Amino acid sequence: MAVCTAVLLLALAVSGWAVAAPWLSAAVLTVALLGVNTMAAVFLPVAADVADDGQRGRVAGSVSFFNRLGGLAGPLVLSLLVTSVPDVLTAVALLALLCGSVAAYTSRRQRMLRKAGAEVG
């Protein structure tokens, strides 16, 4: 999902359609942000599942806090860093790739931990 979102946004930014059809950019960006927020919401149960029993509440709370902080501060920081529609699309594409990379790493690590736990038990 992250890679598809990033490719779509980068293609829109590079093609020139982002400037030619602002309504299209707004629609695609809205869908992309919904996708990025959906991916971020997936991190909470994954983090709770991966964490040790004694740290589960603290880990889930930390993930929830940073998810909310990013949702509140992210658009403000993004508006300060970029000046054009293609730059916004590129920045959100990079965010989607970052979220996808973290999800892939977390998933891989979780599978390795479960496999190691199954071999020991």
C-alpha positions in Angstrom: 0.0 0.0 0.0 2.8 2.4 0.9 4.7 1.8 -2.3 1.6 2.2 -4.5 0.8 5.5 -2.7 4.3 6.7 -3.2 4.5 5.7 -6.9 1.2 7.4 -7.5 2.2 10.7 -5.8 5.6 10.7 -7.5 4.1 10.1 -10.9 1.6 12.9 -10.3 4.4 15.3 -9.2 6.7 14.5 -12.1 4.1 14.4 -14.8 3.1 18.1 -14.4 -0.5 17.3 -13.8 -0.2 18.5 -10.2 0.1 22.0 -11.5 -2.2 21.7 -14.5 -5.1 20.1 -12.5 -5.0 21.3 -8.9 -8.3 19.5 -8.1 -6.7 16.2 -9.2 -3.8 16.9 -6.9 -6.1 17.6 -4.0 -8.1 14.4 -4.5 -5.0 12.2 -4.9 -3.3 13.9 -1.9 -6.5 13.3 0.2 -6.6 9.6 -0.7 -2.8 9.3 -0.1 -3.0 10.9 3.4 -5.9 8.6 4.2 -3.7 5.7 3.2 -0.7 7.0 5.2 -2.9 7.5 8.3 -4.3 4.0 7.8 -0.8 2.5 7.7 0.1 4.5 10.9 -2.9 3.1 12.7 -1.7 -0.4 11.9 1.5 0.2 13.9 -0.4 0.4 17.3 -1.6 -3.2 17.4 1.6 -4.5 15.8 3.7 -2.6 18.5 1.5 -4.0 21.2 1.9 -7.5 19.8 5.6 -7.3 19.5 6.2 -5.8 22.9 6.9 -7.8 26.1 4.0 -8.3 28.4 5.4 -5.9 31.0 6.0 -3.1 28.5 3.0 -3.5 26.3 1.0 -0.6 27.8 4.0 1.8 27.6 4.9 0.8 24.1 1.3 1.1 22.8 0.9 4.5 24.6 4.2 5.7 23.0 3.1 4.6 19.5 -0.3 6.2 20.0 1.3 9.5 21.2 3.7 9.8 18.3 0.9 8.8 15.8 -1.2 11.7 17.2 1.7 14.1 17.3 2.5 13.4 13.7 -1.1 13.9 12.7 -1.2 17.2 14.4 2.3 18.6 13.8 2.9 16.9 10.4 0.8 19.2 8.2 2.2 22.3 9.9 5.8 21.2 9.5 5.1 20.1 5.9 3.6 23.5 5.1 6.7 25.2 6.4 9.1 23.0 4.4 7.5 22.9 1.0 6.4 25.7 -1.3 4.7 24.0 -4.3 2.2 21.2 -5.0 4.8 18.8 -6.5 7.0 19.3 -3.4 4.0 18.4 -1.2 3.3 15.3 -3.2 7.0 14.3 -3.1 7.1 14.8 0.7 4.0 12.7 1.3 5.4 10.0 -1.1 8.6 9.9 1.0 6.5 9.7 4.2 4.5 6.7 2.7 7.8 5.0 1.8 9.1 5.6 5.3 5.9 4.1 6.8 6.1 1.1 4.5 9.7 0.5 5.4 9.0 0.6 9.1 6.1 -1.7 8.6 8.1 -4.2 6.6 11.0 -4.1 9.1 8.6 -4.6 12.0 6.8 -7.4 10.3 10.1 -9.2 9.4 11.4 -8.8 13.0 8.1 -10.1 14.4 8.3 -13.2 12.2 11.9 -13.8 13.2 11.1 -13.5 16.9 8.2 -15.9 16.6 10.3 -18.4 14.7 13.1 -18.1 17.3 10.5 -18.6 20.1 9.0 -21.6 18.4 12.5 -23.2 18.0 13.2 -22.7 21.8 9.8 -23.8 23.0 
